[in-house]
Amino acid sequence: MDIGKLLNMVRSIPKDKLKTDAGLKEVIRDLGKKVGKNFTDKELNGYVEKFRHMSRTENVGSLLNKLSKKGVNAKDIDSLKKRFK
C-alpha cells in the first residue's frame, strides 16, 4: 500500500474515537473493511490492546525503526520522517 494513501487514511480518523475502546474498535473495523477484511470481536479486542500498549510505550523514532525492520524501504521511511517534522 502507498504510504501517502495510508497516511491520508490515518489523518481522516477523528481523534476523539481514539480515546475509547469502542471508538478504537469502530476505527479498526472501518479500516479493515477498506482493505477487505472483517475482524472478529476477539481480533478487535487484541488490536485495541496492542494499540493501547503501543501508545504508552512507543514514539515516532521507535515506530520508524520497527517499520524499517519489517521491510519498509528507506525511501518510504524518509517520506514518513518528513511528514512528521
N, CA, C and O atoms as CSV, one atom per row, in Angstrom:
chain,resi,resn,atom,element,x,y,z
A,1,MET,N,N,0.837,-1.179,0.000
A,1,MET,CA,C,0.000,0.000,0.000
A,1,MET,C,C,0.880,1.240,0.000
A,1,MET,O,O,1.931,1.270,0.640
A,2,ASP,N,N,0.449,2.239,-0.709
A,2,ASP,CA,C,1.149,3.502,-0.811
A,2,ASP,C,C,1.151,4.207,0.553
A,2,ASP,O,O,0.112,4.318,1.203
A,3,ILE,N,N,2.323,4.676,0.974
A,3,ILE,CA,C,2.457,5.336,2.272
A,3,ILE,C,C,1.576,6.581,2.337
A,3,ILE,O,O,0.959,6.839,3.370
A,4,GLY,N,N,1.507,7.349,1.266
A,4,GLY,CA,C,0.672,8.543,1.234
A,4,GLY,C,C,-0.788,8.210,1.451
A,4,GLY,O,O,-1.491,8.900,2.189
A,5,LYS,N,N,-1.240,7.147,0.804
A,5,LYS,CA,C,-2.630,6.711,0.954
A,5,LYS,C,C,-2.901,6.275,2.396
A,5,LYS,O,O,-3.946,6.586,2.966
A,6,LEU,N,N,-1.953,5.558,2.966
A,6,LEU,CA,C,-2.077,5.113,4.355
A,6,LEU,C,C,-2.141,6.304,5.310
A,6,LEU,O,O,-2.976,6.329,6.214
A,7,LEU,N,N,-1.273,7.278,5.116
A,7,LEU,CA,C,-1.269,8.450,5.994
A,7,LEU,C,C,-2.562,9.249,5.857
A,7,LEU,O,O,-3.064,9.787,6.844
A,8,ASN,N,N,-3.100,9.329,4.646
A,8,ASN,CA,C,-4.380,10.023,4.459
A,8,ASN,C,C,-5.501,9.310,5.205
A,8,ASN,O,O,-6.381,9.955,5.774
A,9,MET,N,N,-5.469,7.984,5.204
A,9,MET,CA,C,-6.469,7.215,5.948
A,9,MET,C,C,-6.342,7.502,7.440
A,9,MET,O,O,-7.343,7.681,8.134
A,10,VAL,N,N,-5.113,7.546,7.925
A,10,VAL,CA,C,-4.870,7.792,9.348
A,10,VAL,C,C,-5.316,9.200,9.725
A,10,VAL,O,O,-5.925,9.402,10.776
A,11,ARG,N,N,-5.014,10.172,8.867
A,11,ARG,CA,C,-5.420,11.558,9.147
A,11,ARG,C,C,-6.930,11.719,9.197
A,11,ARG,O,O,-7.432,12.613,9.879
A,12,SER,N,N,-7.654,10.878,8.494
A,12,SER,CA,C,-9.112,11.014,8.436
A,12,SER,C,C,-9.806,10.492,9.703
A,12,SER,O,O,-11.011,10.676,9.870
A,13,ILE,N,N,-9.055,9.849,10.583
A,13,ILE,CA,C,-9.637,9.286,11.811
A,13,ILE,C,C,-9.858,10.414,12.827
A,13,ILE,O,O,-8.911,11.115,13.183
A,14,PRO,N,N,-11.087,10.591,13.290
A,14,PRO,CA,C,-11.335,11.598,14.335
A,14,PRO,C,C,-10.606,11.222,15.626
A,14,PRO,O,O,-10.718,10.092,16.099
A,15,LYS,N,N,-9.861,12.172,16.191
A,15,LYS,CA,C,-9.052,11.894,17.383
A,15,LYS,C,C,-9.892,11.458,18.584
A,15,LYS,O,O,-9.410,10.714,19.439
A,16,ASP,N,N,-11.139,11.913,18.653
A,16,ASP,CA,C,-11.976,11.527,19.799
A,16,ASP,C,C,-12.308,10.039,19.792
A,16,ASP,O,O,-12.617,9.469,20.838
A,17,LYS,N,N,-12.246,9.400,18.609
A,17,LYS,CA,C,-12.511,7.959,18.543
A,17,LYS,C,C,-11.356,7.138,19.111
A,17,LYS,O,O,-11.529,5.963,19.434
A,18,LEU,N,N,-10.194,7.744,19.231
A,18,LEU,CA,C,-9.031,7.025,19.739
A,18,LEU,C,C,-8.968,7.027,21.266
A,18,LEU,O,O,-8.064,6.435,21.854
A,19,LYS,N,N,-9.922,7.686,21.896
A,19,LYS,CA,C,-9.903,7.807,23.353
A,19,LYS,C,C,-10.642,6.682,24.062
A,19,LYS,O,O,-10.410,6.441,25.247
A,20,THR,N,N,-11.529,5.991,23.353
A,20,THR,CA,C,-12.302,4.915,23.990
A,20,THR,C,C,-12.067,3.603,23.252
A,20,THR,O,O,-11.720,3.592,22.071
A,21,ASP,N,N,-12.259,2.506,23.961
A,21,ASP,CA,C,-12.111,1.195,23.326
A,21,ASP,C,C,-13.164,0.998,22.238
A,21,ASP,O,O,-12.870,0.435,21.184
A,22,ALA,N,N,-14.386,1.459,22.488
A,22,ALA,CA,C,-15.447,1.321,21.488
A,22,ALA,C,C,-15.100,2.113,20.227
A,22,ALA,O,O,-15.330,1.641,19.114
A,23,GLY,N,N,-14.550,3.309,20.401
A,23,GLY,CA,C,-14.142,4.121,19.258
A,23,GLY,C,C,-13.020,3.471,18.482
A,23,GLY,O,O,-13.029,3.471,17.252
A,24,LEU,N,N,-12.042,2.912,19.202
A,24,LEU,CA,C,-10.935,2.213,18.544
A,24,LEU,C,C,-11.435,1.008,17.748
A,24,LEU,O,O,-10.986,0.771,16.626
A,25,LYS,N,N,-12.355,0.257,18.323
A,25,LYS,CA,C,-12.907,-0.901,17.616
A,25,LYS,C,C,-13.587,-0.458,16.335
A,25,LYS,O,O,-13.452,-1.105,15.296
A,26,GLU,N,N,-14.323,0.651,16.409
A,26,GLU,CA,C,-15.017,1.159,15.228
A,26,GLU,C,C,-14.011,1.577,14.148
A,26,GLU,O,O,-14.204,1.281,12.968
A,27,VAL,N,N,-12.953,2.257,14.552
A,27,VAL,CA,C,-11.919,2.694,13.610
A,27,VAL,C,C,-11.242,1.489,12.968
A,27,VAL,O,O,-11.074,1.452,11.749
A,28,ILE,N,N,-10.857,0.518,13.763
A,28,ILE,CA,C,-10.171,-0.674,13.248
A,28,ILE,C,C,-11.098,-1.454,12.324
A,28,ILE,O,O,-10.671,-1.928,11.271
A,29,ARG,N,N,-12.352,-1.590,12.710
A,29,ARG,CA,C,-13.336,-2.294,11.878
A,29,ARG,C,C,-13.487,-1.580,10.529
A,29,ARG,O,O,-13.502,-2.232,9.485
A,30,ASP,N,N,-13.599,-0.243,10.544
A,30,ASP,CA,C,-13.754,0.527,9.312
A,30,ASP,C,C,-12.522,0.428,8.416
A,30,ASP,O,O,-12.641,0.268,7.201
A,31,LEU,N,N,-11.333,0.524,9.026
A,31,LEU,CA,C,-10.101,0.392,8.237
A,31,LEU,C,C,-9.986,-1.003,7.638
A,31,LEU,O,O,-9.543,-1.162,6.501
A,32,GLY,N,N,-10.383,-2.006,8.404
A,32,GLY,CA,C,-10.370,-3.376,7.886
A,32,GLY,C,C,-11.285,-3.524,6.687
A,32,GLY,O,O,-10.920,-4.167,5.702
A,33,LYS,N,N,-12.463,-2.940,6.759
A,33,LYS,CA,C,-13.403,-3.026,5.634
A,33,LYS,C,C,-12.840,-2.350,4.391
A,33,LYS,O,O,-13.074,-2.811,3.274
A,34,LYS,N,N,-12.089,-1.244,4.580
A,34,LYS,CA,C,-11.494,-0.541,3.438
A,34,LYS,C,C,-10.474,-1.399,2.702
A,34,LYS,O,O,-10.253,-1.223,1.504
A,35,VAL,N,N,-9.858,-2.321,3.418
A,35,VAL,CA,C,-8.864,-3.195,2.777
A,35,VAL,C,C,-9.397,-4.611,2.571
A,35,VAL,O,O,-8.644,-5.517,2.212
A,36,GLY,N,N,-10.703,-4.799,2.800
A,36,GLY,CA,C,-11.335,-6.079,2.502
A,36,GLY,C,C,-11.244,-7.129,3.593
A,36,GLY,O,O,-11.294,-8.323,3.300
A,37,LYS,N,N,-11.112,-6.715,4.843
A,37,LYS,CA,C,-11.024,-7.680,5.944
A,37,LYS,C,C,-12.145,-7.430,6.946
A,37,LYS,O,O,-12.536,-6.290,7.196
A,38,ASN,N,N,-12.646,-8.507,7.505
A,38,ASN,CA,C,-13.619,-8.428,8.591
A,38,ASN,C,C,-12.987,-9.052,9.821
A,38,ASN,O,O,-12.424,-10.144,9.749
A,39,PHE,N,N,-13.079,-8.364,10.948
A,39,PHE,CA,C,-12.456,-8.830,12.174
A,39,PHE,C,C,-13.496,-9.357,13.147
A,39,PHE,O,O,-14.605,-8.829,13.237
A,40,THR,N,N,-13.128,-10.401,13.873
A,40,THR,CA,C,-13.984,-10.911,14.938
A,40,THR,C,C,-13.821,-10.007,16.157
A,40,THR,O,O,-12.894,-9.200,16.220
A,41,ASP,N,N,-14.717,-10.147,17.113
A,41,ASP,CA,C,-14.604,-9.362,18.346
A,41,ASP,C,C,-13.302,-9.672,19.076
A,41,ASP,O,O,-12.691,-8.780,19.665
A,42,LYS,N,N,-12.885,-10.912,19.040
A,42,LYS,CA,C,-11.641,-11.305,19.697
A,42,LYS,C,C,-10.443,-10.606,19.038
A,42,LYS,O,O,-9.548,-10.113,19.725
A,43,GLU,N,N,-10.439,-10.571,17.703
A,43,GLU,CA,C,-9.355,-9.888,16.995
A,43,GLU,C,C,-9.358,-8.388,17.307
A,43,GLU,O,O,-8.308,-7.788,17.541
A,44,LEU,N,N,-10.558,-7.793,17.307
A,44,LEU,CA,C,-10.664,-6.367,17.616
A,44,LEU,C,C,-10.137,-6.063,19.013
A,44,LEU,O,O,-9.413,-5.087,19.209
A,45,ASN,N,N,-10.499,-6.895,19.975
A,45,ASN,CA,C,-10.016,-6.697,21.344
A,45,ASN,C,C,-8.493,-6.783,21.400
A,45,ASN,O,O,-7.855,-6.012,22.117
A,46,GLY,N,N,-7.913,-7.706,20.657
A,46,GLY,CA,C,-6.455,-7.837,20.605
A,46,GLY,C,C,-5.795,-6.612,20.001
A,46,GLY,O,O,-4.776,-6.145,20.510
A,47,TYR,N,N,-6.362,-6.083,18.918
A,47,TYR,CA,C,-5.801,-4.892,18.281
A,47,TYR,C,C,-5.929,-3.667,19.178
A,47,TYR,O,O,-5.024,-2.834,19.226
A,48,VAL,N,N,-7.036,-3.554,19.882
A,48,VAL,CA,C,-7.218,-2.436,20.810
A,48,VAL,C,C,-6.178,-2.521,21.924
A,48,VAL,O,O,-5.580,-1.514,22.302
A,49,GLU,N,N,-5.968,-3.714,22.440
A,49,GLU,CA,C,-4.962,-3.910,23.496
A,49,GLU,C,C,-3.570,-3.540,22.991
A,49,GLU,O,O,-2.814,-2.873,23.697
A,50,LYS,N,N,-3.225,-3.969,21.768
A,50,LYS,CA,C,-1.921,-3.635,21.193
A,50,LYS,C,C,-1.782,-2.128,21.001
A,50,LYS,O,O,-0.728,-1.559,21.282
A,51,PHE,N,N,-2.848,-1.480,20.523
A,51,PHE,CA,C,-2.809,-0.036,20.315
A,51,PHE,C,C,-2.574,0.687,21.632
A,51,PHE,O,O,-1.741,1.590,21.706
A,52,ARG,N,N,-3.298,0.297,22.664
A,52,ARG,CA,C,-3.137,0.934,23.982
A,52,ARG,C,C,-1.710,0.756,24.503
A,52,ARG,O,O,-1.121,1.696,25.037
A,53,HIS,N,N,-1.164,-0.436,24.348
A,53,HIS,CA,C,0.207,-0.702,24.807
A,53,HIS,C,C,1.205,0.152,24.023
A,53,HIS,O,O,2.100,0.762,24.607
A,54,MET,N,N,1.047,0.191,22.710
A,54,MET,CA,C,1.975,0.964,21.879
A,54,MET,C,C,1.869,2.456,22.166
A,54,MET,O,O,2.877,3.162,22.143
A,55,SER,N,N,0.666,2.942,22.435
A,55,SER,CA,C,0.510,4.373,22.702
A,55,SER,C,C,1.208,4.783,23.999
A,55,SER,O,O,1.576,5.945,24.172
A,56,ARG,N,N,1.387,3.830,24.901
A,56,ARG,CA,C,2.082,4.116,26.164
A,56,ARG,C,C,3.592,3.959,26.041
A,56,ARG,O,O,4.339,4.647,26.736
A,57,THR,N,N,4.050,3.071,25.173
A,57,THR,CA,C,5.464,2.706,25.178
A,57,THR,C,C,6.265,3.140,23.959
A,57,THR,O,O,7.495,3.144,24.016
A,58,GLU,N,N,5.615,3.503,22.864
A,58,GLU,CA,C,6.343,3.808,21.628
A,58,GLU,C,C,6.384,5.306,21.355
A,58,GLU,O,O,5.596,6.083,21.895
A,59,ASN,N,N,7.344,5.690,20.485
A,59,ASN,CA,C,7.405,7.052,19.973
A,59,ASN,C,C,7.662,6.971,18.466
A,59,ASN,O,O,7.816,5.877,17.924
A,60,VAL,N,N,7.709,8.101,17.799
A,60,VAL,CA,C,7.857,8.100,16.347
A,60,VAL,C,C,9.138,7.393,15.925
A,60,VAL,O,O,9.130,6.603,14.981
A,61,GLY,N,N,10.225,7.667,16.611
A,61,GLY,CA,C,11.505,7.050,16.257
A,61,GLY,C,C,11.485,5.536,16.370
A,61,GLY,O,O,11.982,4.838,15.487
A,62,SER,N,N,10.920,5.032,17.442
A,62,SER,CA,C,10.899,3.575,17.622
A,62,SER,C,C,9.968,2.906,16.608
A,62,SER,O,O,10.235,1.794,16.154
A,63,LEU,N,N,8.868,3.594,16.254
A,63,LEU,CA,C,7.961,3.026,15.251
A,63,LEU,C,C,8.604,3.007,13.870
A,63,LEU,O,O,8.450,2.038,13.125
A,64,LEU,N,N,9.322,4.068,13.525
A,64,LEU,CA,C,10.012,4.093,12.226
A,64,LEU,C,C,11.075,3.004,12.170
A,64,LEU,O,O,11.262,2.372,11.130
A,65,ASN,N,N,11.771,2.781,13.278
A,65,ASN,CA,C,12.771,1.723,13.343
A,65,ASN,C,C,12.122,0.353,13.119
A,65,ASN,O,O,12.662,-0.484,12.396
A,66,LYS,N,N,10.968,0.132,13.741
A,66,LYS,CA,C,10.270,-1.145,13.574
A,66,LYS,C,C,9.805,-1.326,12.127
A,66,LYS,O,O,9.872,-2.429,11.585
A,67,LEU,N,N,9.335,-0.245,11.507
A,67,LEU,CA,C,8.915,-0.340,10.105
A,67,LEU,C,C,10.080,-0.719,9.203
A,67,LEU,O,O,9.920,-1.519,8.281
A,68,SER,N,N,11.253,-0.147,9.467
A,68,SER,CA,C,12.415,-0.473,8.636
A,68,SER,C,C,12.811,-1.936,8.809
A,68,SER,O,O,13.261,-2.572,7.855
A,69,LYS,N,N,12.649,-2.473,10.013
A,69,LYS,CA,C,12.962,-3.889,10.254
A,69,LYS,C,C,11.949,-4.811,9.582
A,69,LYS,O,O,12.265,-5.958,9.265
A,70,LYS,N,N,10.722,-4.308,9.364
A,70,LYS,CA,C,9.670,-5.112,8.732
A,70,LYS,C,C,9.731,-5.055,7.207
A,70,LYS,O,O,8.913,-5.678,6.532
A,71,GLY,N,N,10.696,-4.310,6.660
A,71,GLY,CA,C,10.861,-4.311,5.219
A,71,GLY,C,C,10.369,-3.075,4.495
A,71,GLY,O,O,10.397,-3.039,3.265
A,72,VAL,N,N,9.912,-2.049,5.227
A,72,VAL,CA,C,9.535,-0.804,4.574
A,72,VAL,C,C,10.823,-0.173,4.070
A,72,VAL,O,O,11.792,-0.062,4.820
A,73,ASN,N,N,10.845,0.244,2.796
A,73,ASN,CA,C,12.103,0.709,2.219
A,73,ASN,C,C,12.501,2.092,2.739
A,73,ASN,O,O,11.682,2.821,3.299
A,74,ALA,N,N,13.763,2.431,2.542
A,74,ALA,CA,C,14.342,3.665,3.081
A,74,ALA,C,C,13.652,4.900,2.517
A,74,ALA,O,O,13.488,5.893,3.226
A,75,LYS,N,N,13.251,4.853,1.261
A,75,LYS,CA,C,12.569,5.991,0.640
A,75,LYS,C,C,11.254,6.293,1.363
A,75,LYS,O,O,10.944,7.452,1.639
A,76,ASP,N,N,10.495,5.257,1.664
A,76,ASP,CA,C,9.236,5.439,2.389
A,76,ASP,C,C,9.473,5.942,3.814
A,76,ASP,O,O,8.722,6.783,4.310
A,77,ILE,N,N,10.513,5.430,4.469
A,77,ILE,CA,C,10.857,5.874,5.820
A,77,ILE,C,C,11.209,7.357,5.804
A,77,ILE,O,O,10.757,8.108,6.668
A,78,ASP,N,N,12.019,7.789,4.819
A,78,ASP,CA,C,12.375,9.200,4.706
A,78,ASP,C,C,11.142,10.055,4.457
A,78,ASP,O,O,11.025,11.150,5.007
A,79,SER,N,N,10.230,9.570,3.643
A,79,SER,CA,C,8.983,10.291,3.381
A,79,SER,C,C,8.162,10.464,4.651
A,79,SER,O,O,7.607,11.535,4.900
A,80,LEU,N,N,8.087,9.407,5.451
A,80,LEU,CA,C,7.380,9.482,6.726
A,80,LEU,C,C,8.041,10.474,7.679
A,80,LEU,O,O,7.356,11.254,8.341
A,81,LYS,N,N,9.363,10.445,7.746
A,81,LYS,CA,C,10.082,11.366,8.628
A,81,LYS,C,C,9.769,12.806,8.261
A,81,LYS,O,O,9.540,13.634,9.142
A,82,LYS,N,N,9.758,13.112,6.972
A,82,LYS,CA,C,9.468,14.474,6.519
A,82,LYS,C,C,8.058,14.892,6.907
A,82,LYS,O,O,7.835,16.050,7.261
A,83,ARG,N,N,7.116,13.983,6.848
A,83,ARG,CA,C,5.731,14.310,7.167
A,83,ARG,C,C,5.526,14.514,8.660
A,83,ARG,O,O,4.602,15.225,9.058
A,84,PHE,N,N,6.360,13.912,9.492
A,84,PHE,CA,C,6.229,14.075,10.938
A,84,PHE,C,C,6.946,15.304,11.470
A,84,PHE,O,O,6.746,15.679,12.626
A,85,LYS,N,N,7.776,15.940,10.650
A,85,LYS,CA,C,8.522,17.134,11.105
A,85,LYS,C,C,7.636,18.340,11.081
A,85,LYS,O,O,8.076,19.437,11.426
